[in-house]
């Protein structure tokens, strides 16, 4: 949880912004709750995407074996099948 969210939850006074004091309102607390919910949802979705990418990669590796196919058509098919795995890994910030 971010410091801003924690401060809002604890009801600490607002912050200085353009020399004007901002009061913590229920809207701020709702926004803090929404941020926390979205962060948790993001973590769950990232974990699910990683699991799907791992499972698909295992299936493709099992189907084609560890070695790169020797025929161009097989290589293209394998590369096409691996495209979603590579995209998922890129979105997750993973590199191989």
FIKOLZA-1660 file (N, C-alpha, C; in steps of 0.1 Angstrom, whole numbers, plus 5000, padded with zeros to 4 digits):
% residues 96
   i   px   py   pz ch aa at
   1 5008 4988 5000  A  X  N
   1 5000 5000 5000  A  X CA
   1 5009 5012 5000  A  X  C
   2 5005 5022 4992  A  X  N
   2 5014 5034 4991  A  X CA
   2 5012 5043 5004  A  X  C
   3 5022 5052 5006  A  X  N
   3 5022 5061 5017  A  X CA
   3 5009 5070 5017  A  X  C
   4 5006 5074 5005  A  X  N
   4 4994 5083 5004  A  X CA
   4 4982 5076 5008  A  X  C
   5 4980 5063 5004  A  X  N
   5 4968 5056 5008  A  X CA
   5 4968 5054 5023  A  X  C
   6 4980 5050 5028  A  X  N
   6 4980 5048 5043  A  X CA
   6 4977 5061 5051  A  X  C
   7 4982 5072 5046  A  X  N
   7 4979 5085 5053  A  X CA
   7 4964 5088 5052  A  X  C
   8 4958 5085 5041  A  X  N
   8 4944 5088 5040  A  X CA
   8 4936 5079 5049  A  X  C
   9 4940 5066 5050  A  X  N
   9 4933 5057 5059  A  X CA
   9 4934 5061 5073  A  X  C
  10 4946 5066 5077  A  X  N
  10 4948 5070 5091  A  X CA
  10 4941 5084 5094  A  X  C
  11 4936 5090 5084  A  X  N
  11 4929 5103 5086  A  X CA
  11 4938 5114 5089  A  X  C
  12 4951 5113 5084  A  X  N
  12 4960 5123 5086  A  X CA
  12 4956 5135 5078  A  X  C
  13 4960 5147 5082  A  X  N
  13 4956 5159 5075  A  X CA
  13 4961 5158 5060  A  X  C
  14 4955 5166 5052  A  X  N
  14 4958 5166 5038  A  X CA
  14 4973 5169 5035  A  X  C
  15 4975 5176 5024  A  X  N
  15 4989 5179 5020  A  X CA
  15 4989 5193 5014  A  X  C
  16 5000 5199 5013  A  X  N
  16 5002 5212 5008  A  X CA
  16 5002 5211 4992  A  X  C
  17 4993 5219 4986  A  X  N
  17 4993 5218 4971  A  X CA
  17 4990 5233 4967  A  X  C
  18 4999 5239 4960  A  X  N
  18 4997 5252 4955  A  X CA
  18 4993 5262 4966  A  X  C
  19 5000 5260 4978  A  X  N
  19 4997 5268 4990  A  X CA
  19 4983 5267 4995  A  X  C
  20 4976 5257 4991  A  X  N
  20 4962 5255 4997  A  X CA
  20 4961 5242 5004  A  X  C
  21 4955 5242 5016  A  X  N
  21 4954 5230 5024  A  X CA
  21 4942 5222 5019  A  X  C
  22 4944 5209 5017  A  X  N
  22 4934 5200 5012  A  X CA
  22 4929 5191 5023  A  X  C
  23 4916 5191 5025  A  X  N
  23 4911 5182 5035  A  X CA
  23 4909 5168 5029  A  X  C
  24 4911 5158 5038  A  X  N
  24 4908 5144 5034  A  X CA
  24 4893 5142 5035  A  X  C
  25 4887 5138 5024  A  X  N
  25 4872 5136 5023  A  X CA
  25 4869 5122 5021  A  X  C
  26 4856 5118 5022  A  X  N
  26 4853 5104 5019  A  X CA
  26 4856 5100 5005  A  X  C
  27 4856 5110 4996  A  X  N
  27 4860 5107 4982  A  X CA
  27 4874 5103 4981  A  X  C
  28 4883 5109 4989  A  X  N
  28 4897 5105 4989  A  X CA
  28 4898 5091 4994  A  X  C
  29 4891 5088 5005  A  X  N
  29 4891 5074 5010  A  X CA
  29 4886 5064 5000  A  X  C
  30 4876 5067 4993  A  X  N
  30 4871 5058 4982  A  X CA
  30 4881 5056 4971  A  X  C
  31 4888 5067 4968  A  X  N
  31 4898 5066 4958  A  X CA
  31 4910 5057 4963  A  X  C
  32 4913 5059 4976  A  X  N
  32 4924 5051 4981  A  X CA
  32 4920 5036 4981  A  X  C
  33 4907 5033 4985  A  X  N
  33 4902 5019 4985  A  X CA
  33 4903 5014 4970  A  X  C
  34 4899 5022 4961  A  X  N
  34 4899 5017 4947  A  X CA
  34 4913 5015 4942  A  X  C
  35 4923 5023 4946  A  X  N
  35 4937 5021 4942  A  X CA
  35 4942 5007 4948  A  X  C
  36 4939 5005 4960  A  X  N
  36 4943 4993 4967  A  X CA
  36 4936 4980 4960  A  X  C
  37 4923 4982 4956  A  X  N
  37 4916 4971 4950  A  X CA
  37 4923 4968 4936  A  X  C
  38 4926 4979 4929  A  X  N
  38 4932 4977 4915  A  X CA
  38 4946 4971 4916  A  X  C
  39 4953 4975 4926  A  X  N
  39 4967 4969 4928  A  X CA
  39 4966 4954 4931  A  X  C
  40 4956 4950 4939  A  X  N
  40 4955 4936 4942  A  X CA
  40 4950 4928 4930  A  X  C
  41 4941 4934 4923  A  X  N
  41 4936 4928 4910  A  X CA
  41 4947 4926 4900  A  X  C
  42 4955 4937 4899  A  X  N
  42 4966 4937 4889  A  X CA
  42 4976 4925 4893  A  X  C
  43 4979 4924 4906  A  X  N
  43 4988 4913 4910  A  X CA
  43 4982 4899 4907  A  X  C
  44 4969 4897 4909  A  X  N
  44 4962 4884 4906  A  X CA
  44 4962 4882 4891  A  X  C
  45 4960 4892 4883  A  X  N
  45 4960 4890 4868  A  X CA
  45 4974 4887 4863  A  X  C
  46 4984 4894 4869  A  X  N
  46 4998 4891 4864  A  X CA
  46 5001 4877 4868  A  X  C
  47 4998 4872 4879  A  X  N
  47 5001 4858 4883  A  X CA
  47 4994 4849 4874  A  X  C
  48 4981 4851 4871  A  X  N
  48 4974 4842 4861  A  X CA
  48 4980 4843 4847  A  X  C
  49 4984 4854 4843  A  X  N
  49 4990 4855 4830  A  X CA
  49 5003 4848 4829  A  X  C
  50 5011 4849 4840  A  X  N
  50 5024 4841 4841  A  X CA
  50 5021 4826 4841  A  X  C
  51 5011 4822 4848  A  X  N
  51 5008 4807 4849  A  X CA
  51 5004 4803 4835  A  X  C
  52 4995 4810 4828  A  X  N
  52 4991 4807 4814  A  X CA
  52 5003 4806 4805  A  X  C
  53 5012 4816 4806  A  X  N
  53 5024 4816 4797  A  X CA
  53 5033 4804 4800  A  X  C
  54 5034 4801 4812  A  X  N
  54 5043 4789 4816  A  X CA
  54 5037 4776 4811  A  X  C
  55 5023 4775 4813  A  X  N
  55 5017 4763 4808  A  X CA
  55 5017 4761 4793  A  X  C
  56 5015 4772 4786  A  X  N
  56 5015 4772 4771  A  X CA
  56 5029 4769 4766  A  X  C
  57 5039 4775 4772  A  X  N
  57 5053 4772 4769  A  X CA
  57 5057 4757 4771  A  X  C
  58 5052 4752 4782  A  X  N
  58 5055 4738 4785  A  X CA
  58 5048 4729 4774  A  X  C
  59 5036 4732 4770  A  X  N
  59 5029 4724 4760  A  X CA
  59 5036 4725 4747  A  X  C
  60 5040 4737 4743  A  X  N
  60 5047 4739 4730  A  X CA
  60 5061 4731 4730  A  X  C
  61 5068 4732 4741  A  X  N
  61 5081 4726 4743  A  X CA
  61 5079 4710 4742  A  X  C
  62 5068 4706 4748  A  X  N
  62 5065 4691 4748  A  X CA
  62 5062 4687 4734  A  X  C
  63 5054 4695 4727  A  X  N
  63 5050 4692 4713  A  X CA
  63 5062 4692 4703  A  X  C
  64 5070 4702 4704  A  X  N
  64 5081 4703 4694  A  X CA
  64 5095 4698 4700  A  X  C
  65 5096 4696 4713  A  X  N
  65 5108 4692 4718  A  X CA
  65 5117 4705 4721  A  X  C
  66 5128 4702 4728  A  X  N
  66 5137 4713 4731  A  X CA
  66 5144 4719 4719  A  X  C
  67 5147 4711 4709  A  X  N
  67 5155 4715 4698  A  X CA
  67 5146 4723 4688  A  X  C
  68 5152 4732 4681  A  X  N
  68 5146 4740 4671  A  X CA
  68 5143 4731 4659  A  X  C
  69 5130 4731 4655  A  X  N
  69 5127 4722 4643  A  X CA
  69 5136 4725 4631  A  X  C
  70 5139 4714 4624  A  X  N
  70 5149 4715 4613  A  X CA
  70 5142 4720 4600  A  X  C
  71 5129 4718 4599  A  X  N
  71 5122 4722 4586  A  X CA
  71 5117 4736 4588  A  X  C
  72 5118 4745 4578  A  X  N
  72 5113 4758 4579  A  X CA
  72 5098 4759 4583  A  X  C
  73 5090 4751 4577  A  X  N
  73 5076 4751 4580  A  X CA
  73 5073 4748 4595  A  X  C
  74 5080 4738 4600  A  X  N
  74 5078 4735 4614  A  X CA
  74 5083 4746 4623  A  X  C
  75 5094 4753 4619  A  X  N
  75 5100 4764 4627  A  X CA
  75 5090 4775 4627  A  X  C
  76 5084 4778 4616  A  X  N
  76 5074 4789 4615  A  X CA
  76 5062 4786 4624  A  X  C
  77 5057 4773 4623  A  X  N
  77 5046 4769 4632  A  X CA
  77 5049 4771 4647  A  X  C
  78 5061 4766 4650  A  X  N
  78 5065 4767 4664  A  X CA
  78 5066 4782 4668  A  X  C
  79 5072 4790 4660  A  X  N
  79 5073 4805 4663  A  X CA
  79 5059 4811 4664  A  X  C
  80 5050 4807 4656  A  X  N
  80 5036 4812 4657  A  X CA
  80 5030 4808 4670  A  X  C
  81 5032 4795 4673  A  X  N
  81 5026 4790 4686  A  X CA
  81 5032 4797 4698  A  X  C
  82 5045 4801 4697  A  X  N
  82 5052 4807 4709  A  X CA
  82 5049 4822 4710  A  X  C
  83 5043 4828 4699  A  X  N
  83 5041 4843 4699  A  X CA
  83 5033 4847 4712  A  X  C
  84 5022 4841 4716  A  X  N
  84 5015 4845 4728  A  X CA
  84 5023 4844 4740  A  X  C
  85 5032 4834 4741  A  X  N
  85 5040 4833 4753  A  X CA
  85 5050 4845 4753  A  X  C
  86 5056 4848 4742  A  X  N
  86 5066 4859 4742  A  X CA
  86 5059 4872 4745  A  X  C
  87 5047 4874 4740  A  X  N
  87 5039 4886 4743  A  X CA
  87 5036 4887 4757  A  X  C
  88 5032 4876 4763  A  X  N
  88 5029 4876 4778  A  X CA
  88 5041 4879 4786  A  X  C
  89 5052 4873 4782  A  X  N
  89 5065 4876 4790  A  X CA
  89 5069 4890 4788  A  X  C
  90 5067 4896 4776  A  X  N
  90 5070 4910 4774  A  X CA
  90 5061 4919 4783  A  X  C
  91 5049 4916 4784  A  X  N
  91 5039 4924 4792  A  X CA
  91 5042 4923 4807  A  X  C
  92 5047 4911 4811  A  X  N
  92 5051 4909 4825  A  X CA
  92 5065 4915 4828  A  X  C
  93 5072 4919 4818  A  X  N
  93 5086 4924 4820  A  X CA
  93 5096 4914 4822  A  X  C
  94 5093 4901 4817  A  X  N
  94 5102 4890 4818  A  X CA
  94 5110 4889 4805  A  X  C
  95 5122 4886 4806  A  X  N
  95 5131 4883 4795  A  X CA
  95 5136 4869 4795  A  X  C
  96 5139 4864 4784  A  X  N
  96 5145 4851 4783  A  X CA
  96 5158 4851 4775  A  X  C
% end
